[in-house]
Amino acid sequence: MNRKHTLIMILCCLIPLMGFAAISIFRIPANTVIYAGLVLLCPVMHLLMMRGMTNHNRDGEYAHHQSKASQSMDGQEHTR
């Protein structure tokens, strides 16, 4: 596991624990926390999905699609 992945895993575990602690310490109604979490869930998930879509190698993907297209034209695989 790399360092970035470990940090993300720790944050994903600590954020809910901090939320539960805030509910009990500050006596915040759980319904308020749930509604706020649902409202924030949509934009956060959108940002994460868009970030994931831009992190792949476009040149490798283009070459992969190009080789598949040339393979499907005559049924044989071409080497480059």
C-alpha positions as CSV (number, residue, x, y, z in Angstrom):
1,M,0.0,0.0,0.0
2,N,1.3,3.4,-0.8
3,R,1.3,6.4,1.6
4,K,-1.5,8.3,-0.1
5,H,-3.9,5.3,0.0
6,T,-3.1,4.8,3.7
7,L,-3.8,8.5,4.4
8,I,-7.2,8.2,2.6
9,M,-8.1,5.1,4.6
10,I,-7.2,6.8,7.9
11,L,-9.3,9.9,7.0
12,C,-12.3,7.7,6.0
13,C,-12.2,6.0,9.4
14,L,-11.6,9.1,11.5
15,I,-14.2,11.4,9.9
16,P,-17.2,9.3,11.0
17,L,-15.7,8.8,14.5
18,M,-15.2,12.6,14.8
19,G,-18.9,13.0,13.7
20,F,-20.1,10.6,16.4
21,A,-17.9,12.4,19.0
22,A,-19.3,15.8,17.9
23,I,-22.9,14.5,18.2
24,S,-22.3,13.3,21.8
25,I,-20.1,16.2,23.0
26,F,-22.0,19.1,21.5
27,R,-25.4,17.4,21.8
28,I,-26.2,17.9,18.1
29,P,-29.4,16.2,17.0
30,A,-28.5,13.1,14.8
31,N,-31.1,14.1,12.2
32,T,-29.3,17.4,11.6
33,V,-26.0,15.6,11.1
34,I,-27.6,13.0,8.7
35,Y,-29.3,15.7,6.6
36,A,-26.0,17.7,6.4
37,G,-24.1,14.6,5.4
38,L,-26.6,13.8,2.7
39,V,-26.4,17.3,1.3
40,L,-22.6,17.2,1.3
41,L,-22.5,13.7,-0.2
42,C,-23.6,14.7,-3.6
43,P,-20.9,17.4,-4.4
44,V,-18.2,15.4,-2.7
45,M,-18.9,12.2,-4.7
46,H,-19.1,14.3,-7.9
47,L,-15.7,15.8,-7.3
48,L,-14.2,12.3,-6.5
49,M,-15.8,10.8,-9.7
50,M,-14.6,13.6,-11.9
51,R,-11.0,13.4,-10.4
52,G,-11.0,9.6,-11.1
53,M,-12.0,10.2,-14.8
54,T,-9.1,12.5,-15.5
55,N,-6.3,10.3,-14.0
56,H,-5.9,7.7,-16.7
57,N,-3.3,7.6,-19.4
58,R,-5.0,9.0,-22.5
59,D,-2.2,8.0,-24.9
60,G,-2.3,4.4,-23.8
61,E,-6.0,4.3,-24.1
62,Y,-5.9,5.8,-27.6
63,A,-3.3,3.2,-28.7
64,H,-5.4,0.4,-27.2
65,H,-8.5,1.5,-29.1
66,Q,-6.5,1.9,-32.3
67,S,-5.2,-1.6,-32.1
68,K,-8.6,-3.0,-31.4
69,A,-10.0,-1.2,-34.4
70,S,-7.3,-2.5,-36.7
71,Q,-7.8,-6.0,-35.3
72,S,-11.5,-5.9,-36.0
73,M,-11.1,-4.8,-39.6
74,D,-9.5,-8.0,-40.9
75,G,-9.9,-10.3,-37.9
76,Q,-6.2,-10.6,-37.2
77,E,-4.0,-8.8,-34.7
78,H,-1.5,-6.3,-36.0
79,T,1.8,-5.8,-34.2
80,R,3.4,-2.4,-34.0
